[in-house]
Amino acid sequence: MAADTGVWLEDLTWPEAEARFAADAVVVVPIGAVAKAHGPHLPLRTDATTARALAQRLIERLPLIAAPVVGFGFYPAFTSFAGSQHLSAATFKALLGELLANLRRDGVRRIALLNTGVSTEKPIDELADGADDVLVLHMRGLGAAAERLLDAPDGGHADERETSVMLAVDPRSVRMDKLAAFVTFEQTGATGDASRATAFKGERILAARVDDMVAALGRRWPDLQQATPA
């Protein structure tokens, strides 16, 4: 694998990983719940699927290494919904802190944290505070250029925005026939109107978020060069 193209860490051999770390590669760590309620129409893995999709698009643009998705985090609002996995803030910070320590031990000097959650923002910010080798990318602050496409932008969870992304990434996993069950967050684990969600919107939301991430990474580490289209 050419060192000027992005790659998933899990696809490398250890000598290949060592060589890329020695060449000062930026490692992006995607963070997204692998099991968290997203209403009656989206799979529990919505955040993890979104995190992986964003990281994949990012390594197609920049010569980064994408670490495995961190699938467990601090999600206290979802503990009443069956299957939702939750760690305390302290445990989540300890988990993420050990993963970053492992990367630093291996010689990684530049790390980007790609966070798809909301309740995870504060623990991540606390962990990254004062760390000059870490850039935090919170998904909630990315992709503003695509907001104009939304008919119901005031959702928040399993809404038009998230549902559109999943229709773009994994349409078979979306149960649009279940939208009529929406009542309140306490009953459904969703907020907002997802009935106007489309794959078209989802693709453009993803593209806008990746554009913002590429720009942020370039500002932080100007030596990063975008991949030349094939």
N, C-alpha and C positions, 0 to 999 in steps of 0.2 A: 504494500500500500504506500503510495507516494506521500511524503511528509507534508506536501503542500495542499493536501485535501483533508477535510474533516473526517472523523471516524468515531465509532463507538468504542469505548475502552474495552468492552467485553469481546470485541471482535479481534483485538490484538493479541499477539503472544507477549509474554513478559519481556523478552528482549526488545520487541518493537515498542512496547510501552516505555521501557527504560530509555530508549533512544529519543523518543518524542519528548519525554519529560526533560531530558538533558538538553534538548533543543529549545527549551523554554516555551513549550506549548501551553496555551490557555486551556484549562479544564473547566467545562461547564457542568454543574451538578443540577440536574432537573429534580424538582421536588413536587410531588403530586400524589394525593391519596389513592392508593390502589383499592380501597374499600371504604367509601363514604357515600351516604345517601344523596341522590340527585333526583328527587321526585320519583313518581311512579313510571316515568318514561325514559330515563337515562340510566345506564348501568353504574354500579358502584365504582367502577374503575375509571369514571369520566375524567377525573383530574390527572391520573397517571397516564391515560391515553393522550390527553391534551399535552401534558409535559413532554412525553416522548415525541409527539408530532412536532412540537415547537423546536425541540432539540435537533430532530432530524433535519428540519428545514434550515436550522442554523448551521449545522455542519456542512450542508450543501453550499452555503455561502462563504463560510470562513474556515480556515484550517485549524479547527478546534478539536479537542477530544471531549466527547460527551460521556460522562460517567453514568453508571446505572441509575435509573430513576429511584429516588428515595420515596418509597411508597407509604411510609407511616409518619404521622405527625400529630400536631396539637389541633384537634377538631372538636372542642367541647360542645358545640351547638348540635351535634349530630348523634350523641350517645343514645338517644331514645329510639333511633331507627335501626332495625335489625341489620346486622352485618357491618355496621360502621365501626371501623377500627380507630382507636384514639389513644394517644400517649399524653402524659402530663407534659406541660411546658418544659419542666426540668429534664425529663427523660428525652424529649425531642431534641433539646439543645445538646444534651450529652451525646446522643446518637450522632447528630450532625457534626458536633465538635470532634468526635473520634474519627469520623470519615475524613474530615478536613485534615486532621493530624496525620492520618495515613498518607494522604496525598503529599503533604509537606515532607514527611519522612522520606518519600520517594523522590524528592527534589522538585516538586511542583511549586512554582513561585507566583503563579497567577491563576486565580480561581473565580469563576462567575457562578453565583447561585441563582437559578431560575425557579422562582417560587410561584406556583399556581394558586395557592390558598390565600385566605384573608386572615384567619386567626393565627396562621403561621408567621405573619409579617413581623409582629413584635418580637417573638423569640429569635427569629433570624436576624433582625436588626440588632438585638442585644448581643448576639453571638459575633456578629461582624463588626461591631463597634470598635474602632481603633485598630482593625486589621487592615494594614495597607496593601495586602495581597489579595483582597476580596472585593469583588463588585457584586452588589445585590440588584437583581432584576425582578421586581414584583410585577406579575402579570396584570394586576389591576391598573397599573399605570402605563400599560403598553397598548398600542393600537388605536389611539384616539382618532386617527384619520378614517377609520372604518365605521365610527359611531353613527355617522349620518345615514348609513344604510338601514339602521334599526327602526322598526315601527314602534317598538315598546322598549325603549332603552332603560327604563326605571325598574328593571327586575332585580337581579342580584345573585340568584342561585338557580341553576337548572332553567334559566330563562331563555329568551330568544337568542341571546349571545352564545351561551354555552351549548344550547341545542343546535344552533347553526354550525358550530365548530364540529360537533359530533356527527352531524349529517354529512359534513365534508370529509371527515376522517374515517368514520366507521358507520355508515348509514344503517347497516343491518342491526346495529345495537340499539337504535332509537325506536321507542314504542310510541309513535305519534298518536295512536288510537287511545292512549291512556291520559291524554291531556285533559279530558273532560272531568277527570277525578280531582282536579285542583280545587282546594278550598282555602286552607291556610297553611303556612309553613309548618306549624305544629302537627298538622294532619298529613301533610304530603312530603315535607322536606324540600319544598321548592317555593320560589317567589317569582312573581312576574308572569307575563303572558308569552309562552313559547310557541303559540299557534302560528306565528308568522315567520318562524325559523325556516331557513333554506340552506342548502349546501353552498349555493352561490355566495350568500352572505358569510358563511363560515370560512370559505377559502379566502375571502378578502380580509376578514378579521385576522386570520392566521398570518397572511402576508403583511398586514400593517404592523402586527406585533413583532414579526421577525425584522422588518425594516427598522423599527425602533430599537430592537436589541443590537442589531448590527451597528447602528449609529452610536449607541451607548458604549459598546465594546471598543469601537474605533476611537471614541473620545478618550477612553481610559487608557487604551494601549494602541497608540497610533501606528505601530509597526504591523498590525494585523492587516493582511491583504485579502480582499475578496477573491474567491475562486473565479477563474476564467470559464465562462460557459462553454460546454462541449460543443 
